[in-house]
Amino acid sequence: MAFPEFFARVPTITLRDPLAELLGAAAGGLIEYRFADAVRLAGHSCPTVAGAWLTSVHALRALYGDAIPVRGNIAVALHESIDTGVAGVIASIATLLTGAAGDGGFKGLGGQHVRRGLLQFGVAGKVGMTFTRLDTHATVNGIFRPNSIAPDPRLGELLPAVVQGSATPAEKQLFGELWQDRVKRILIDHGNDPAVVELRQLQG
């Protein structure tokens, strides 16, 4: 499987999942997640997937500091309804990293490790994504602002032919390369840029 080389340069995040530890799925419950995992889940790499990854990772690190974040101990809320724009894609990446799930999530084992109901859509008064620790109620709001990282203007020129199926193989290849170049700039060049991912600590 050949992903773009920059995928491997995106910082990983290690989480501790007590359920995975309990069920013998991971020693100590420790699981390392990579951006490529988000791409596998979404089925593609785009600014939305990159933004959801960065926002989730930064929020987890803000909530846990130097400690390893605990998967399953985070609730996630989105301002958008589930059928609005790319809210579902964004939420799926948050679920990958936090374990927070909607009505179809894991119901728990002996009343513990419940994931169901930890992901909410259409939450009034919230903008972007809001992450809350269940144990301390510490809360962080994250807003992804990709507009400062403009796409290559050639993307707009190539898009009609690509969508209509009339693009040449060379044009399709260039389109993909330019598309991933913007994703790379978001993740690598601006991965720690507060103007791209704005975090705010909220009252728990």
C-alpha positions as CSV (number, residue, x, y, z in Angstrom):
1,M,0.0,0.0,0.0
2,A,1.6,3.2,-1.1
3,F,0.4,6.3,0.7
4,P,2.0,9.8,0.0
5,E,5.3,10.0,1.8
6,F,4.2,12.8,4.1
7,F,1.7,10.6,5.9
8,A,4.6,9.0,7.7
9,R,5.8,12.5,8.9
10,V,2.5,13.4,10.6
11,P,3.0,13.0,14.4
12,T,1.3,9.9,15.8
13,I,-0.7,9.8,19.0
14,T,-0.8,6.9,21.6
15,L,-3.9,6.4,23.6
16,R,-4.8,4.0,26.4
17,D,-8.0,2.1,25.9
18,P,-9.1,0.3,29.1
19,L,-11.6,-1.8,27.2
20,A,-8.9,-3.0,24.7
21,E,-6.7,-3.8,27.7
22,L,-9.5,-5.7,29.5
23,L,-10.3,-7.8,26.4
24,G,-6.6,-8.5,25.7
25,A,-6.6,-6.6,22.4
26,A,-3.6,-4.4,23.3
27,A,-0.9,-4.8,26.0
28,G,-1.6,-2.2,28.7
29,G,-4.4,-0.9,26.5
30,L,-1.9,1.2,24.5
31,I,-2.7,1.8,20.9
32,E,-0.8,4.1,18.5
33,Y,-2.8,5.9,15.9
34,R,-1.5,7.3,12.7
35,F,-3.0,9.7,10.2
36,A,-3.0,6.8,7.7
37,D,-5.6,5.1,10.1
38,A,-7.9,8.1,9.6
39,V,-7.4,7.8,5.8
40,R,-8.2,4.1,5.9
41,L,-11.4,4.9,7.9
42,A,-12.6,7.8,5.7
43,G,-11.4,6.1,2.5
44,H,-9.7,9.3,1.3
45,S,-7.3,12.1,2.4
46,C,-8.6,15.6,2.2
47,P,-8.5,18.9,4.2
48,T,-11.6,17.8,6.2
49,V,-10.0,14.6,7.3
50,A,-6.8,16.4,8.1
51,G,-8.6,19.1,10.0
52,A,-10.6,16.5,12.1
53,W,-7.4,14.6,12.8
54,L,-5.5,17.8,13.9
55,T,-8.3,19.1,16.0
56,S,-8.9,15.8,17.8
57,V,-5.2,15.3,18.5
58,H,-4.6,18.8,19.8
59,A,-7.7,18.7,21.9
60,L,-6.6,15.4,23.5
61,R,-3.2,16.7,24.2
62,A,-4.7,19.9,25.7
63,L,-6.9,17.8,28.0
64,Y,-4.3,15.4,29.2
65,G,-1.0,17.3,29.0
66,D,1.9,14.9,29.4
67,A,-0.3,12.0,30.3
68,I,-1.5,9.4,27.8
69,P,-5.1,10.2,26.8
70,V,-7.7,7.7,27.7
71,R,-9.9,6.5,24.9
72,G,-13.5,6.0,26.0
73,N,-13.2,8.8,28.6
74,I,-14.0,11.6,26.2
75,A,-17.4,13.0,25.0
76,V,-17.5,14.9,21.7
77,A,-20.1,17.5,20.6
78,L,-20.5,19.1,17.2
79,H,-22.5,22.2,16.4
80,E,-23.6,20.9,13.0
81,S,-26.3,18.3,12.6
82,I,-25.3,14.9,11.4
83,D,-26.6,15.5,7.9
84,T,-24.9,18.9,7.5
85,G,-22.0,19.1,5.1
86,V,-19.1,17.0,6.2
87,A,-20.1,16.7,9.9
88,G,-20.3,12.9,9.6
89,V,-16.8,12.6,8.2
90,I,-15.4,14.9,10.9
91,A,-17.2,12.9,13.6
92,S,-15.9,9.6,12.4
93,I,-12.3,10.7,12.8
94,A,-13.1,12.0,16.3
95,T,-14.7,8.6,17.1
96,L,-11.6,6.8,15.9
97,L,-9.4,8.6,18.4
98,T,-11.7,9.1,21.3
99,G,-14.1,6.2,21.1
100,A,-17.0,8.5,21.5
101,A,-20.0,7.1,19.6
102,G,-23.6,7.9,18.9
103,D,-26.7,5.7,19.3
104,G,-25.0,2.8,17.5
105,G,-22.0,2.7,19.8
106,F,-20.8,0.1,22.3
107,K,-23.3,-0.2,25.2
108,G,-20.8,-1.2,27.7
109,L,-19.7,-4.3,29.7
110,G,-21.1,-4.6,33.2
111,G,-22.0,-0.9,33.1
112,Q,-18.5,0.2,32.3
113,H,-16.7,1.2,29.1
114,V,-19.8,2.6,27.6
115,R,-19.2,4.5,24.3
116,R,-22.8,4.9,23.2
117,G,-24.1,8.4,23.6
118,L,-20.7,10.1,23.9
119,L,-21.0,11.7,20.5
120,Q,-23.6,14.4,19.9
121,F,-24.6,16.5,16.9
122,G,-26.5,19.8,16.6
123,V,-25.4,21.0,20.1
124,A,-26.4,24.7,20.5
125,G,-23.9,27.1,21.7
126,K,-21.0,25.1,20.3
127,V,-18.8,26.0,17.4
128,G,-16.5,23.4,15.7
129,M,-15.8,20.4,18.0
130,T,-16.0,20.2,21.7
131,F,-14.2,17.6,23.8
132,T,-14.9,16.9,27.4
133,R,-13.1,14.5,29.8
134,L,-15.7,12.4,31.7
135,D,-13.6,12.1,34.8
136,T,-12.6,15.8,35.3
137,H,-15.2,17.5,33.1
138,A,-12.4,19.6,31.6
139,T,-13.5,20.9,28.2
140,V,-11.7,22.1,25.1
141,N,-13.3,23.6,22.0
142,G,-11.5,23.2,18.7
143,I,-12.1,25.1,15.5
144,F,-10.4,24.2,12.2
145,R,-9.8,27.1,9.9
146,P,-8.3,25.9,6.7
147,N,-9.0,29.0,4.6
148,S,-5.6,30.5,5.2
149,I,-4.1,27.5,3.4
150,A,-5.3,28.1,-0.1
151,P,-5.4,25.3,-2.7
152,D,-3.3,25.5,-5.8
153,P,-5.3,27.5,-8.4
154,R,-4.7,24.7,-10.9
155,L,-7.1,22.5,-8.9
156,G,-10.0,24.7,-9.9
157,E,-9.0,24.5,-13.5
158,L,-8.7,20.7,-13.5
159,L,-11.8,20.0,-11.4
160,P,-14.4,20.2,-14.2
161,A,-12.6,17.7,-16.4
162,V,-11.9,15.4,-13.5
163,V,-15.5,15.4,-12.4
164,Q,-16.8,15.0,-15.9
165,G,-14.5,12.1,-16.7
166,S,-12.7,13.9,-19.5
167,A,-9.4,14.5,-17.8
168,T,-6.3,12.8,-19.3
169,P,-4.3,10.4,-17.1
170,A,-1.7,13.1,-16.7
171,E,-4.3,15.7,-15.6
172,K,-5.8,13.2,-13.1
173,Q,-2.4,12.5,-11.7
174,L,-1.6,16.2,-11.3
175,F,-5.0,16.8,-9.7
176,G,-4.3,14.2,-7.1
177,E,-0.8,15.5,-6.4
178,L,-2.1,19.1,-6.0
179,W,-4.9,17.9,-3.8
180,Q,-2.5,16.0,-1.5
181,D,-0.1,19.0,-1.5
182,R,-2.7,21.1,0.3
183,V,-3.3,18.3,2.8
184,K,0.4,18.1,3.4
185,R,0.7,21.8,4.0
186,I,-2.1,21.6,6.5
187,L,-0.6,18.7,8.4
188,I,3.1,19.3,8.1
189,D,3.6,23.0,7.5
190,H,0.7,24.2,9.7
191,G,0.2,21.3,12.0
192,N,0.9,23.4,15.1
193,D,-0.4,26.7,13.8
194,P,-3.0,28.1,16.2
195,A,-4.5,30.1,13.3
196,V,-5.4,26.8,11.6
197,V,-6.6,24.9,14.7
198,E,-7.9,27.3,17.4
199,L,-8.3,25.7,20.8
200,R,-10.1,27.3,23.7
201,Q,-10.4,25.9,27.2
202,L,-14.0,26.0,28.5
203,Q,-15.5,25.7,31.9
204,G,-16.2,22.1,32.8
